[in-house]
Amino acid sequence: MSSEITVVVNGALGRMGTTVLSAAVAESGVTPIGGVDIAATSNSVDIAGTSITVPLADNLLTFLESTKPDVVVDFTNGESAKQSILTCINGGVRVVSGSTGLSEHDLEEIQQASLDAGVGVILASNFALGGVVLMHLAGIASKYFDYADLLESHHEMKVDAPSGTALSIAQSMIDGRGNDFEQNVADLQTLNGTRGGDFQGINIHSARMPGRVARHEVVFGALGQTLTMIHDSINRESFMPGVMLAVKHVVDQNSFVVGLASVLGLDNSQR
């Protein structure tokens, strides 16, 4: 492998995809060599904020065969994401994915394919380093509180609710605590759903509106006190250091990794 890590962005015309292309240009040791998007209507794409143009295609498999990148950065969703990741693995190309909408069965299938092929994959619900730290700290705090709510808000175009990050935070909290949280159940609920979704005793609330990129807030409650942890992503550039870190990490990996915690050295043994 050359000293420069060559990258193809899948979902290159999307909001995250265009931001990743720009970030890859600016990142030392990383070179974007093209993009793929099912909505492509031309054979090239201009990288925002630069004078650089790279090839663009609408078929991932064909493009991988012609460009042979070191890493594919994938920001798509659902069934499309699963098929894209499996295509990369089968082609021996490592993957960094922030795609949403993958089921537990999808993750198991991707993990097995990665293991069988010995091809590294990093899948993360949130690439903002502050968001990863929040997940870790929430897991630590969960040992000391019996009640918790989780509030997340995103832009109005987000397709899933709650966010993948919210679910990852909630799972970190349960892992850190070791059992379900206690929960108030209203005797009278005059509006269904007011208490939010129930994740093992954690009430999760989702808001979707213009003006937001991503915000996650965890509120712990105990006798006479509350503890609030908040992470805000003000713009999509907030995710780019994490994406580039993952790109540089995955080139040396041959297995499936979920989340950036291990990449940052924030594993469960530090709790």
C-alpha positions as CSV (number, residue, x, y, z in Angstrom):
1,M,0.0,0.0,0.0
2,S,1.3,3.5,-0.9
3,S,1.9,6.1,1.8
4,E,-1.3,7.8,0.6
5,I,-4.6,6.1,1.5
6,T,-6.9,6.2,-1.6
7,V,-10.5,6.7,-0.8
8,V,-13.8,6.3,-2.7
9,V,-16.9,7.9,-1.2
10,N,-20.2,6.0,-1.5
11,G,-23.1,8.3,-1.3
12,A,-20.9,11.1,-2.7
13,L,-23.7,13.5,-3.6
14,G,-25.3,13.4,-0.2
15,R,-24.7,15.9,2.5
16,M,-22.2,13.7,4.4
17,G,-20.7,12.4,1.2
18,T,-19.8,15.8,-0.2
19,T,-18.4,16.8,3.2
20,V,-16.2,13.7,3.3
21,L,-14.8,14.4,-0.1
22,S,-13.7,17.9,1.0
23,A,-12.3,16.6,4.2
24,A,-10.3,13.9,2.4
25,V,-8.7,16.5,0.2
26,A,-7.5,18.5,3.3
27,E,-6.4,15.4,5.2
28,S,-2.7,14.6,5.1
29,G,-2.0,11.0,3.9
30,V,-5.5,10.6,2.4
31,T,-6.4,11.0,-1.3
32,P,-10.0,11.0,-2.6
33,I,-10.0,9.2,-6.0
34,G,-13.7,9.2,-6.8
35,G,-17.3,8.9,-5.7
36,V,-20.3,6.7,-6.2
37,D,-24.0,7.7,-6.0
38,I,-27.1,6.1,-7.4
39,A,-28.3,9.6,-8.3
40,A,-25.2,10.3,-10.4
41,T,-26.1,11.9,-13.8
42,S,-22.5,12.8,-14.8
43,N,-19.2,11.1,-14.8
44,S,-17.4,13.5,-12.4
45,V,-18.0,15.5,-9.3
46,D,-16.5,18.8,-8.2
47,I,-15.2,18.7,-4.6
48,A,-16.6,21.6,-2.7
49,G,-14.2,24.3,-1.6
50,T,-11.5,23.1,-4.0
51,S,-10.7,23.2,-7.7
52,I,-10.5,19.4,-7.7
53,T,-12.8,17.1,-9.8
54,V,-12.9,13.4,-9.3
55,P,-14.6,10.6,-11.3
56,L,-18.2,9.8,-10.3
57,A,-20.3,6.6,-11.1
58,D,-23.6,5.1,-10.2
59,N,-22.4,1.5,-9.8
60,L,-20.2,0.7,-6.9
61,L,-18.9,-2.7,-8.0
62,T,-17.8,-1.5,-11.4
63,F,-16.2,1.6,-9.9
64,L,-14.2,-0.5,-7.4
65,E,-12.9,-2.8,-10.1
66,S,-11.6,0.2,-12.1
67,T,-10.3,2.4,-9.3
68,K,-9.1,-0.2,-6.7
69,P,-9.2,2.1,-3.6
70,D,-7.8,1.3,-0.2
71,V,-10.9,2.4,1.6
72,V,-14.5,3.1,0.8
73,V,-16.3,5.6,3.0
74,D,-19.9,4.8,3.0
75,F,-22.8,7.1,3.9
76,T,-25.9,5.6,2.6
77,N,-28.7,3.8,4.5
78,G,-30.7,0.6,5.1
79,E,-30.6,-2.2,2.5
80,S,-28.4,-0.1,0.2
81,A,-25.8,0.3,2.9
82,K,-25.7,-3.4,3.7
83,Q,-25.3,-4.4,0.0
84,S,-22.6,-1.7,-0.5
85,I,-20.6,-2.8,2.5
86,L,-20.8,-6.5,1.4
87,T,-19.8,-5.5,-2.1
88,C,-16.7,-3.8,-0.7
89,I,-15.8,-6.8,1.5
90,N,-16.2,-9.2,-1.3
91,G,-13.9,-7.0,-3.4
92,G,-11.2,-6.9,-0.6
93,V,-11.8,-3.2,0.0
94,R,-11.9,-2.0,3.6
95,V,-14.9,0.1,4.7
96,V,-15.6,3.0,7.0
97,S,-19.4,3.4,7.3
98,G,-21.7,5.8,9.0
99,S,-24.8,4.5,7.3
100,T,-28.0,4.2,9.3
101,G,-30.9,1.8,9.2
102,L,-29.0,-1.5,9.6
103,S,-30.7,-4.2,11.5
104,E,-29.1,-6.6,14.0
105,H,-29.3,-9.3,11.3
106,D,-27.6,-6.9,8.9
107,L,-24.7,-6.3,11.3
108,E,-24.3,-10.1,11.9
109,E,-24.1,-10.7,8.2
110,I,-21.5,-7.9,7.7
111,Q,-19.5,-9.2,10.7
112,Q,-19.4,-12.7,9.3
113,A,-18.4,-11.5,5.8
114,S,-15.7,-9.4,7.3
115,L,-14.4,-12.3,9.4
116,D,-14.5,-14.7,6.5
117,A,-12.7,-12.3,4.1
118,G,-10.3,-10.8,6.6
119,V,-11.3,-7.3,5.5
120,G,-11.5,-4.5,8.0
121,V,-14.8,-2.7,8.5
122,I,-15.5,0.2,11.0
123,L,-19.2,1.0,11.4
124,A,-20.1,4.0,13.6
125,S,-23.3,5.7,14.5
126,N,-21.5,8.9,15.2
127,F,-18.1,10.1,14.1
128,A,-18.0,13.3,16.3
129,L,-15.3,12.6,18.8
130,G,-17.3,14.5,21.5
131,G,-20.2,12.2,20.8
132,V,-18.0,9.1,21.3
133,V,-16.7,10.5,24.6
134,L,-20.3,11.2,25.7
135,M,-21.2,7.5,25.1
136,H,-18.3,6.5,27.2
137,L,-19.0,8.9,30.1
138,A,-22.7,8.0,30.1
139,G,-21.7,4.4,30.6
140,I,-19.6,5.4,33.6
141,A,-22.3,7.6,35.2
142,S,-25.0,4.9,34.7
143,K,-23.6,2.9,37.6
144,Y,-24.5,5.7,40.0
145,F,-28.0,6.7,39.0
146,D,-31.3,4.7,38.8
147,Y,-33.3,7.0,36.4
148,A,-32.3,8.4,33.0
149,D,-33.9,10.1,30.0
150,L,-32.2,10.6,26.7
151,L,-33.2,13.4,24.3
152,E,-31.9,13.7,20.8
153,S,-32.7,16.2,18.1
154,H,-31.7,16.3,14.4
155,H,-32.4,18.1,11.1
156,E,-35.9,17.5,9.6
157,M,-34.5,15.3,6.8
158,K,-33.2,12.5,9.0
159,V,-35.0,9.3,8.1
160,D,-34.6,7.3,11.3
161,A,-35.8,7.9,14.9
162,P,-34.3,7.5,17.4
163,S,-30.9,8.2,16.0
164,G,-28.3,5.4,15.8
165,T,-26.2,7.5,18.2
166,A,-29.0,7.6,20.8
167,L,-29.4,3.9,20.6
168,S,-25.6,3.5,21.0
169,I,-25.6,5.8,24.0
170,A,-28.5,3.9,25.6
171,Q,-26.7,0.6,25.0
172,S,-23.5,2.0,26.6
173,M,-25.6,3.1,29.6
174,I,-27.1,-0.4,30.0
175,D,-23.7,-2.0,29.6
176,G,-22.2,0.3,32.2
177,R,-25.0,-0.2,34.7
178,G,-25.4,-3.9,34.1
179,N,-29.2,-3.9,34.3
180,D,-32.3,-1.9,33.4
181,F,-33.0,1.5,34.8
182,E,-35.9,2.2,37.1
183,Q,-38.8,4.1,35.4
184,N,-41.7,6.2,36.3
185,V,-44.9,4.9,34.7
186,A,-47.6,7.6,34.6
187,D,-50.9,6.6,36.1
188,L,-52.6,8.9,33.6
189,Q,-51.1,9.7,30.2
190,T,-53.4,12.1,28.3
191,L,-51.2,12.1,25.2
192,N,-49.8,8.7,24.0
193,G,-46.1,8.6,23.6
194,T,-45.4,11.6,25.9
195,R,-42.9,9.6,28.0
196,G,-40.9,8.7,24.9
197,G,-39.7,5.3,23.7
198,D,-38.6,2.8,26.3
199,F,-35.1,1.3,26.0
200,Q,-34.7,-0.9,29.1
201,G,-36.0,1.8,31.4
202,I,-34.4,4.8,29.5
203,N,-37.0,7.1,28.1
204,I,-35.8,8.2,24.6
205,H,-37.3,11.3,23.0
206,S,-36.7,12.4,19.4
207,A,-37.1,15.8,17.8
208,R,-36.8,16.7,14.1
209,M,-36.6,20.3,12.9
210,P,-34.7,22.7,10.8
211,G,-31.8,24.5,12.5
212,R,-30.3,21.3,14.0
213,V,-27.6,19.0,12.8
214,A,-27.3,16.7,15.8
215,R,-27.8,17.1,19.6
216,H,-27.7,14.3,22.2
217,E,-28.6,15.0,25.9
218,V,-28.5,12.5,28.7
219,V,-30.2,13.4,32.0
220,F,-29.6,11.2,35.0
221,G,-31.8,11.5,38.1
222,A,-31.2,10.6,41.8
223,L,-32.5,11.8,45.2
224,G,-32.0,15.6,45.3
225,Q,-29.8,15.8,42.2
226,T,-29.6,15.5,38.4
227,L,-26.6,15.1,36.1
228,T,-26.9,16.3,32.5
229,M,-24.5,15.5,29.7
230,I,-24.9,17.2,26.3
231,H,-23.1,16.9,23.0
232,D,-23.9,19.3,20.0
233,S,-22.7,18.9,16.5
234,I,-23.1,22.4,15.0
235,N,-22.2,21.4,11.4
236,R,-21.2,18.2,9.5
237,E,-17.5,19.2,9.6
238,S,-17.7,18.1,13.3
239,F,-17.8,14.5,12.1
240,M,-14.8,14.7,9.8
241,P,-11.9,14.2,12.2
242,G,-13.5,11.0,13.3
243,V,-14.1,9.8,9.8
244,M,-10.4,10.5,8.8
245,L,-9.2,8.8,12.0
246,A,-11.3,5.7,11.1
247,V,-9.9,5.7,7.5
248,K,-6.4,5.7,8.8
249,H,-7.2,3.0,11.4
250,V,-9.1,0.6,9.2
251,V,-6.3,0.1,6.7
252,D,-4.5,-2.0,9.3
253,Q,-7.6,-3.9,10.4
254,N,-8.9,-7.2,9.2
255,S,-12.1,-7.5,11.4
256,F,-15.4,-5.8,12.1
257,V,-15.5,-3.0,14.6
258,V,-18.6,-1.1,15.8
259,G,-18.1,2.4,17.0
260,L,-15.0,4.6,17.5
261,A,-14.5,3.8,21.2
262,S,-11.8,1.2,20.6
263,V,-10.1,3.4,18.0
264,L,-9.9,6.1,20.7
265,G,-8.8,3.7,23.4
266,L,-12.1,4.0,25.3
267,D,-12.9,0.4,25.9
268,N,-15.1,-1.1,28.7
269,S,-12.0,-1.8,30.9
270,Q,-11.6,1.9,31.5
271,R,-15.1,2.2,33.1
